[in-house]
Amino acid sequence: IHNDAKQLRRAIEILLQSGVEQFVTIGDSFDPLADPEGISEVAELLMAHPTQGVWGNHDFAFCVDTPAQYTERYTPKLFQVTRLFTPVIERHYHPLGTIRF
C-alpha cells in the first residue's frame, strides 16, 4: 500500500462489492520513507474494516520500538493499526492446510 490511500480505497470498494468480509495486509501498508500524505487515511481505512496484518520492512518502524520522531509526526490511529500487526499470521481452517503469511 505504501501510504497510497487512493488505491487502497478503490481496492476496498471492489473487494467489498465482491463479498470480502475481512482483509489481510501482507506488509508495507505504511512507509516512513514515502510521501506521508495518505498515511492517516490508510490507517483510518484499515481500522474501518476487519483487518489483520503482518509486518513489512517499512511497517516495522511503526510496530516495534517506534522512534520518537515517528510518534510525534504521525497520527495515533497509525499506531493503533500497527499494534494489531504481527510478524506472522497462521490460518488453520483453509481446505489446503495451514496458510502462513
C-alpha positions in Angstrom: 0.0 0.0 0.0 2.9 2.3 0.9 0.6 5.1 2.1 -1.5 5.1 -1.1 -4.9 5.8 0.3 -6.5 6.4 -3.1 -5.6 3.0 -4.4 -6.5 1.3 -1.1 -9.9 3.0 -1.0 -10.5 1.8 -4.6 -9.4 -1.8 -3.7 -11.6 -1.9 -0.6 -14.7 -0.8 -2.6 -14.1 -3.5 -5.2 -13.4 -6.2 -2.6 -16.5 -5.3 -0.6 -18.6 -5.5 -3.7 -17.2 -9.0 -4.2 -18.3 -10.0 -0.7 -15.0 -9.9 1.1 -15.5 -9.7 4.8 -12.0 -9.5 6.2 -8.8 -8.0 4.9 -5.2 -9.2 5.4 -2.3 -6.9 4.6 0.9 -8.7 4.0 3.3 -5.9 4.7 4.3 -2.3 3.8 0.9 -0.8 4.5 2.8 2.2 5.8 6.1 3.6 4.6 8.0 6.2 6.6 10.2 6.9 3.5 7.3 7.5 1.1 5.1 10.6 0.8 3.3 10.7 4.2 0.2 12.4 2.7 -2.0 9.3 2.7 -0.7 7.7 5.8 -3.6 8.9 8.1 -6.3 7.9 5.6 -4.7 4.4 5.1 -4.8 3.9 8.9 -8.5 5.0 9.0 -9.4 2.8 6.1 -7.8 -0.3 7.7 -9.4 0.5 11.1 -12.8 0.8 9.5 -12.8 -2.8 8.3 -11.8 -6.1 9.9 -8.1 -6.2 9.1 -5.1 -8.2 10.2 -1.6 -7.6 9.0 1.9 -8.7 9.1 4.9 -6.5 9.4 6.7 -5.5 6.2 10.1 -4.0 6.3 8.6 -0.5 6.0 5.9 -1.1 8.7 8.5 -2.4 11.2 9.5 1.1 12.3 5.9 1.7 13.4 5.4 -1.7 15.1 8.3 -2.2 17.4 10.4 0.3 19.4 8.9 3.2 17.4 11.3 6.1 17.3 10.0 9.3 18.9 10.4 11.2 15.6 7.6 8.9 14.3 5.3 9.0 17.3 5.4 12.8 17.2 4.9 13.1 13.5 2.1 10.6 12.7 -1.5 10.2 13.8 -2.2 7.9 16.8 -4.5 5.9 14.6 -1.5 4.7 12.7 -0.1 3.1 15.8 -3.5 1.7 16.8 -3.5 -0.2 13.5 0.2 -1.3 13.5 -0.1 -2.7 17.1 -2.6 -5.2 15.6 0.0 -6.4 13.1 2.2 -9.4 13.9 5.3 -10.9 12.4 3.3 -14.0 11.2 -0.4 -14.9 10.7 -1.4 -18.5 10.5 -4.8 -19.8 9.4 -5.6 -23.5 10.1 -9.1 -23.6 8.6 -8.1 -23.5 4.9 -9.0 -26.7 3.0 -5.4 -27.0 1.7 -4.0 -26.9 5.2 -2.2 -24.2 7.2 -1.7 -20.9 5.4 1.1 -18.8 6.7 1.7 -15.2 5.8 
